[in-house]
Amino acid sequence: MGYERFSPLPRDIPVVDTVYRVWQPPDLDALIDVAAFERDERIPYWANVWESAIVLAEEVAALDGRGRSFLELGCGIGLPAIVAARRGFAATATDYEDDALEAVRYNAERNGATGLVSRLVDWRNPPDDLRGFDHVVAADVLYENHHAVALVAMIARTLAPQGVAWVTDPGRAKAAGFEPAARAAGLGVARRPARRPHGATDGPEIDLYVVTRPA
């Protein structure tokens, strides 16, 4: 049955001047596998499009991706990567969960994101060829203290010399280690003023970190 086994429901998400219809499982809690969590801290956060992903997608929508490459880390349903593919990027969406990659492929097809590549990636053992991307992004992936160092290592590994990385987060305390970890790795990092998705009047305000390699 593929992704249909989750009985996904449609959700319309406006991103600047385009409405994306995203299909997501109706109940995240129903997907929790206690054994998988105890074994590897797996929680199906992939099954929802969080505010951090929407803010990130809005930023991506302002870019011209023609002739440029794009990588999303911990993509979940992959809205930013889908928007990137629509904007002309050679886009790759990656996640640790096979189910998330099914969601990406399903939603990419239904939103005209032709050419979007999906790959299973474990940050602890990344593939050698995952390098040299012009734009690297991640939305809402800093759940635990050790995630900051792991994410910085992935950005340092995958970002092209003149590339830019964007990381969005809803102000979690666990994200506090991201900036010092990036600087310790020799990367430049700046944080933009927090904001909500365009048109939202409640919900979390989202921090956006901009990461670059020093000249």
N, C-alpha and C positions, 0 to 999 in steps of 0.2 A: 504493500500500500504506500510505501514511502512516507512523505510528510503528511499525507492525508490521514494517517493513523492518529494524528494528534487532534483531528477535527478542528483545524484552525479557523478562526473567525476574522473577518475583515476589520481593519482599523484604518481610517483615512487620516493621514498626517500631512499637513501643509508644510512645505519646505520652500520658503520664499514665494515664488510665483507658480509652484507646481504642487499638486496634491498627489502623494504617493499612497496607494492602497497596499497596506502591509497585512499579511495574514499571520496571525500568531496564535499559539495554543490558548484556550480559554482560562486555564487554571494552572498557574506555575506550581502551586503547592502540590497538586496531584502528580507532578512529574518527579518529585523528590524521591530519590532512592537512598534509603538509610545506609545500606551496605556500601554504596558508591561513595557516600560522604565519609563514612568511617575509614574507608580505604584510601581515599585521595582528595578529601574535602570538596567533592563535587556537588554543587548546588546548581539547578538549571536556571541561572540568571539569564541565560541566552534567550529565554522564551518570552521576553518582553522588550519593547523598544522604550528604553528609559530616557528621561529628559536630557541626560548627557549626550546620548546619541543624536537626539534631535538638534541640539545646539551645534554639535559637530557637523551634522549634515548641512545645516544652514551655512556654516562657514565654507564648507566644501562647494556648495552650490554657487558661490561667488567666484570660483576659480575656472580658468580655461585649461582643461587637461590635455589638450591635443599635443601629442608628442612627448607626454610625460607619464611616469609610472607612479602607482599608488598602492600602498599596502595598509590594510586594516588589521590590527592585532586584537585578538579576543573579540571577534566581530559580532557574536550573537546572531541576531537576525540580519545584521549587516546593512542597515539603512545608509550610513555614510559611504560604504563601498558601492552600494547601488547608485547613489547620487553621483559618486565619482565616475562610475562607468557611463552614466548618462551625460556627464560633462566632458566626455572624451578621453578620460584617463585610461591607460592600460591598468586595470584595477585587479587586485588580488585580495580576497577576503580569507582570513585565517582564524581558526579556533581550535581549542583542545577537545571540543565535543563534536562527534559525528552528527548528532541531531541538529546542532546549530548550522552546520554546513548544508544539511538538507534544507533547513529553513532559508538560508541564503539563496540557494539555487532556485527554490520554489518561488521566492519573492522577486528575485532578479528577472526570471522569465516573465512574470506578470507585470513587471514595471519597465520592460523594454531595456534592461541593462545587459545588452548583448556583449559577449566577450568577457564577462566577469569570471575570473578564475577563483575557485575555492580550494583551500588546502588545509589539511589537518596538521597542526603545528603544536608541539610541546615546547614551551619556552626553555625547559631544562635540557632539551636535546634538539635544537633547531636544525633544519636542513642546511647544508653548506651553500646551496645556490640561492638562498633567500637573502639577497644583498642588493645594494645599489639603487634603492627606491628614492625617487624625487620627493615623495610625500609619504610620511608614515603617520598613522593616526591610531588612537585607542580611546574608547569611551567607557568610563565607569568600570575600570578593571582593578582599582586599588582597594581591595577588600581587606587585605591583611598586611601587616608590617613588611613582610618579606616580598610582597608584590612590587614595591617601589624599586628595589634593587633589580629584580628580575625584569621589569619593564624597561628600565634604563639600559640594561644589558642588551635587550632585544633592539631597542632603538639604535644604540651604538653599533650594533652588528649590521642592521638592515638599511640605515640611512645613507644616501649618497653624500659625497663630500660637500656639495652645495645644497643639499636637501633641507627640508623643514619637517619637523614632527609636531603634531598637535595632540594634546592629551586633555580630555575633559573629565571633570569629577564634581560631584555635588557637595563638595566641602567636607568629605569624610575626614575624621581625625587620622585615619590610617594613611591618608594621602600626604600628610605633613612631611614624610621622609622623601618624597619624590624630588623636590628641588635640591636638597643637599646631595642626594644620590647622583643626580644628573651632573652637578658641579664636580663631585668627586671623580666622576668618570671622564672629566675633561670636556663636557658639553656646556654650551650656553643655554640658559633657561630664563624665561620671563613669564610672568603671569598677567593675563588681561583681567580687567574688572569683571566680576561675576555678573551673570545675567540669566534670565529665564529664556525659554524658547519664545520667538516672536509671537505676540498676541496672548501669551500666558499671563495670568494675573495672580496665580498662586503656584505652589510647588517650590522645589528647591532652586536656588540660584546656582548656576554652574560656573565653576572655575575653568579657564582654558589656559593651559601651559603651552608655550611656544619653545621648542627645543631646536637648537642648531649646533653645527660644529664650528668652533672658532676658526677665523680666517688664518 
